[in-house]
Amino acid sequence: MEIDLNADLGESPEALANGADVELMRYVTSANVACGGHAGDENTMRQTIAACKELGVAVGAHPSYPDRENFGRLESPWPPGQLENSVREQIASLAAVAERLGVRLVHVKPHGALYHACSKNRDIGLAVGRAVQAIDPQLIMVGQAGARSLEIWREMGLRVAAEAFADRTYERDGTLRKRTLPGALVRTPESAAQQALHIALDHNVIAGDGSTLPLVAETICMHSDTPGAAAIARAVNGKLKAAGVRVQALSIGQKSTAGLS
């Protein structure tokens, strides 16, 4: 059994300066690096990728609606064509920084509102897929397990990886509990690690109401802005390895598995 652990990184100069991002990186295998849409600039991209290279963490792009004021968490009425251009420019910016450091991007994971909009609006999903194809059609597209976005990108000939979350609460219908509601975050390392173990070994997750939801994922996310993120990632990493799960990054060259094609 193998699974990737990913985190959204490079979103805060402060988290890079105080070492929080690097500490979190020690327990994940893939980093989704902010590339200018909701956060990040050339300096934070360079610092994040350099740390990933040193620690052996795979690097992916984390593009979003170009909305720094709202941290990319609000849907924007951008026409698909303009959005495609913006996403392509964001990924290209990160790819250029990575190339100078001798690193190749492995995946793309849309951020925030764009992540969910790719499933709700086919035109947006297609726009993001075209942006990726223009940069590197071998990049792996990361989307929520069971989401329509994975189907859209697969139909475009892109490889996809289904994602689940260790630090977020699921609703009965498989959606994530809104961040504005109580209990949206799984706050304790023990609870997050147990949730990750259910996902990796049992292919299910226990929703907030106690119901069991089937869930097959190739990568598990932990958010860098969740309180105690590094402690959560350490607990998740340790519990999975103790259970015999191989924690391993997604790879462009790896053979296809269920859900990764």
Phi, psi and omega in degrees: 000129180232148174205148177267145172245124182236159177215148175277120188227169180072022182266352185214120175302326180295319180293333175284318183292321183271001175087000183297316181296317182293322178297319177297321181301333183295343186243005177242167180247347178221143178240131174263108191262123177301134187231037168107345181285298179260339182192169175092149174213183184302323182292314180291326176297315181297314180298317183293314181295321179299318178293320177299316180299317181295323184266358179075032180261131179293145185250132175227161179271145181234069182283163182207178165303138179287080187214080182290330182300321181254015178056030176068018184261003176242137176295142181240144182278045179285133173300145182307321181297316179292321179296317178303315180297317181296314180297318178299317180294322179296312181295319180298322179298315180292318181299323180293317178296316180298318181299321179295335179263004179075031182238139176255137176293146181250324187213171175226129175231111177302153183256146166054234184298327180292324178305313182279328180295331179297335178269324183282332185231107183303322181298324178289317177302317179294321180298317179294319178299318179295322178299319179292316179302325181291333180271307182194104183293354177273351180298141180273130178269126180256128178213166184295136179307129180087357183280152179295334181303323180296320178295317181300311183291323178297319178297334179279356181091008178273152174277146183228156174225127181280138185244143172234174187232131178273334188248017177234147179273136178265145171271169183301330182273006178092354176279163176277139177298135181301140182298339180281351182263152177298145177076016182291331182255142170271107195268334184266141179304321182296316181293318179296319180295321178293321178296318179296322180294318176301317182295313186287318186263319186262351182055044174207171177218145178271117181288169182299335180268005178093352179285156181256127182247130174294140184203120177245124183221151175257345181217144181240130183259145167228129186275136182292339180266005171286132179305132181072031187302317182295320178295321177297312181297321179298317180293318179297310180302313182294318182292319179296313181296321179296333179272003178090010178276132177275118179270114190213141181291154168297150182219134179300327185270356184286157177289152180294145174234177179301123179088348178241103187211000000 
